[in-house]
Each structure stands twice: as C-alpha cells, then as structure tokens.
Amino acid sequence: MSVTTHTEAGVEGLVAPQPPRSSGRHPAVTLALRAAGPVLLLAAWYAATATGALTQDVLAGPQDVVNTFGELWADGQLPEALRVSVTRAGLGLLLGASAGLTLGVVSGFTRLGEELVDSSMQALRAIPFLALTSLFIVWFGIEEASKILLIGVACTFPMYINVSSGVRNVDRKVVEAARSFGLGRLAVAREVVLPGALPSIFAGLRLSTTLSVIALIAAEEINVTAGLGYLMARATDYLRTDILALCVLLYAVIGLAADLALRLAERVTMPWRRAVTIR
C-alpha cells in the first residue's frame, strides 16, 4: 500500500502557514502617536491667539489659561471647585450605575424580569434627562440631591442597556451546566452570568462615566454656589474667557481620567481580552 504525499508546491490553492509576527509597537511610538492630535490642536490654538486671529474677548490663549490655573489653584478656589464637582459626578455615577446594573441583570436573566422591567426602562430612556431638570428642582429643591439624582438618571440607562444585552448573550449551555451542578439562581448570576457579561458591564460603565460628566455640566446650572459650574457662571458675568476655557478643559480632563481608570481596570480584570487591531 503506497502513501501519496503532496509537497507544498504541488497542492494548488494552499498557502504555506506563516509564523506569527512580533507586531508589537514600541511604547514610545504609541505615546507619540496618541499625543500628536492634542499637540497639534494646542499649537493651532496658540498660533491663532498669538497672531490675533482669536482675540482675548473671544478665547484666551493657552498661556493665559495656564496662568489663570496657577492663580486659582494658589488661592484655593480651583481645588475646592474640583472637589465639589468630582464628588457630584462620582455619587451620581455610583447611583446610576448601581441601578442600571441591578435592573439589567434582573431584565436579562429572567423572563419575568424582562416583562416587568424592560418596557418601562425603554419608555423612560426616551426622555432626555435635561428635560427633567425643572421637575427635579420642584421635587427635590435646589440642593445637592437634585443635582446628584439628575446625574444618576443620566447614567442609569446606558448601564442598563449594556448589562441586559450582555446577560442575554451569556452562553446558555454554561448556565445550564451550572444549574445541573446544583447552583441556585443567585449563585448562577454571581458565578456565571456576571463574569460572562463583564465586557458589556465595562462598556456600559464607560458610557455612563462619559454621561456623568455631561450631566454634571447640566446639573451645575441649577443655582450652584460651588463647583466648576459656579466658576463658569462667575466668569461669564465678567467675560473671563480664560476661566471659561480652563473649566471646559477641566471637564474634559475629569472625563478622560475616569475613562483611563476604567480601561486600566478592564485590563486588570480581563487580561485575556485583547482588541483585534491591524498595525
């Protein structure tokens, strides 16, 4: 009995397997590429103000913003404003993300939960959270409660949508296997469903974090006496575009810092998950 062997060249249509390439990019190159966009924007901003294309009453230059940052930080106004604003956003995010996580698990894990929760959540998320500002003032007054609750409402729905979708997409065979080993509903949700839905949970948390900063800006329009919104209100009265630009940049920094922290937590929590990229 003879065995016929085919050489690589003798089999039409087959391609020889290629060994995996070491396609990792040097961290310094990655950092430079990520920084290129912001640096170019900053350079364009500086050039526009230095040449007079942008006047002081339209937008202050980067050097003026840096000087204003130093002044406000030295006299204690900026640290206090940051503390108040970050606390508001953090408490609202915690409230909204917790509610969205709980409702998402209930809706995604059981048929009864979906029937009871999903229709109401879909109807409520169609309401722009900014439309609730006046109602929240009437219901909860102009103190911190109305601001934190407004941020919480804004954060609830993206968390709910992502968590409920992630829970529904967990492999049912794994759930059935866990049930066959005697795990109850709560144990299955804790040990199987939540770990399986972890990517969706982090996606919802990142979206909720972004919305918490957006809602913070809206909430700080409600008769505030402290926070970045208060600094912006005072700056508007005196046409201080340097303070206005500084506060806008600080809102962006808060959002970026929170998102970077979540991305780091995602890498630590799920080290096996890597994005597929083309280099």
DAHUNOR-V458831 format. One record per backbone hydrogen bond with DSSP energy under -0.5 kcal/mol. CO is the residue of the C=O (numbers start at 0). NH is the residue of the N-H. E is the energy in kcal/mol with one decimal. If there is no record, write none. Layout:
# DAHUNOR-V458831
<<CO;NH;E> <CO;NH;E>>
This chain:
# DAHUNOR-V458831
<<1;3;-0.5> <2;4;-0.6> <4;6;-0.5> <6;10;-0.7> <7;10;-0.7> <9;11;-0.7> <10;13;-1.1> <20;22;-1.5> <25;28;-0.7> <25;29;-2.1> <26;30;-2.6> <27;31;-2.2> <28;32;-2.4> <29;33;-2.3> <30;34;-1.9> <31;35;-1.0> <32;36;-0.6> <33;37;-0.6> <34;38;-2.2> <35;39;-2.3> <36;40;-2.2> <37;41;-2.4> <38;42;-2.5> <39;43;-2.4> <40;44;-2.4> <41;45;-2.6> <42;46;-2.5> <43;47;-2.3> <44;48;-2.0> <45;49;-2.6> <46;50;-2.0> <47;52;-1.1> <47;53;-2.1> <52;54;-0.5> <54;57;-1.3> <54;58;-2.6> <60;64;-2.0> <61;65;-2.4> <62;66;-2.0> <63;67;-2.5> <64;68;-2.4> <65;69;-2.0> <66;70;-2.1> <67;71;-2.8> <68;72;-2.3> <69;73;-2.2> <70;74;-1.9> <71;76;-0.9> <71;77;-1.8> <72;75;-0.9> <75;79;-1.4> <76;80;-2.2> <77;81;-2.8> <78;82;-2.3> <79;83;-2.2> <80;84;-2.4> <80;227;-0.6> <81;85;-2.8> <82;86;-2.0> <83;87;-2.3> <84;88;-2.6> <85;89;-2.7> <86;90;-2.6> <87;91;-2.4> <88;92;-2.5> <89;93;-2.5> <90;94;-2.4> <91;95;-2.8> <92;96;-2.9> <93;97;-1.8> <94;98;-2.1> <95;99;-2.8> <96;100;-2.5> <97;101;-2.4> <98;102;-2.6> <99;103;-2.3> <100;104;-2.2> <101;105;-2.2> <102;106;-2.6> <103;107;-2.5> <104;108;-2.0> <105;109;-1.3> <109;113;-2.0> <110;114;-2.3> <111;115;-2.1> <112;116;-2.6> <112;117;-0.5> <113;117;-1.4> <113;118;-0.6> <116;120;-2.3> <117;121;-2.7> <118;122;-1.8> <119;123;-2.4> <120;124;-2.4> <122;125;-0.7> <123;126;-1.7> <125;127;-0.6> <127;130;-1.5> <128;131;-1.3> <129;132;-1.2> <131;135;-2.7> <132;136;-1.8> <133;137;-1.9> <134;138;-2.8> <135;139;-3.0> <136;140;-1.5> <139;142;-0.5> <142;145;-0.6> <142;146;-0.9> <143;147;-2.6> <144;148;-2.5> <145;149;-1.9> <146;150;-2.0> <147;151;-2.4> <148;152;-2.5> <149;153;-1.8> <150;154;-1.7> <151;155;-1.3> <152;156;-0.9> <153;157;-0.5> <154;158;-1.0> <155;159;-2.4> <156;160;-2.7> <157;161;-1.9> <158;162;-2.4> <159;163;-2.8> <160;164;-1.9> <161;165;-2.5> <162;166;-2.7> <163;167;-2.0> <164;168;-1.4> <166;169;-1.2> <170;173;-0.5> <170;174;-1.5> <171;175;-2.8> <172;176;-2.3> <173;177;-2.2> <174;178;-2.3> <175;179;-2.2> <176;180;-1.0> <177;182;-1.8> <178;181;-1.7> <183;187;-2.6> <184;188;-2.5> <185;189;-2.3> <186;190;-3.2> <187;191;-2.3> <187;192;-2.4> <188;193;-2.4> <191;195;-1.8> <192;196;-2.0> <194;197;-1.0> <196;200;-2.2> <197;201;-2.4> <198;202;-2.0> <199;203;-2.5> <200;204;-2.2> <201;205;-2.3> <202;206;-2.0> <203;207;-2.5> <204;208;-2.1> <205;209;-1.9> <206;210;-2.2> <207;211;-1.9> <208;212;-1.2> <209;213;-1.7> <210;214;-3.1> <211;215;-1.5> <212;216;-1.7> <213;217;-1.5> <214;218;-3.1> <215;219;-2.3> <217;220;-1.5> <218;221;-1.8> <220;222;-1.3> <226;230;-1.7> <227;231;-2.3> <228;232;-2.1> <229;233;-2.3> <230;234;-2.3> <231;235;-2.2> <232;236;-1.6> <233;237;-1.3> <234;239;-2.8> <235;238;-0.9> <238;240;-1.3> <239;243;-2.0> <240;244;-2.4> <241;245;-2.0> <242;246;-2.6> <243;247;-2.2> <244;248;-2.3> <245;249;-2.2> <246;250;-2.3> <247;251;-1.8> <248;252;-2.3> <249;253;-2.5> <250;254;-2.1> <251;255;-2.6> <252;256;-2.8> <253;257;-2.2> <254;258;-2.2> <255;259;-2.6> <256;260;-2.1> <257;261;-2.0> <258;262;-2.3> <259;263;-2.2> <260;264;-2.3> <261;265;-2.4> <262;266;-2.0> <263;267;-2.2> <264;268;-2.7> <265;269;-2.6> <267;270;-0.5> <269;272;-1.6> <271;273;-0.7> <274;276;-0.7> <276;278;-0.6>>
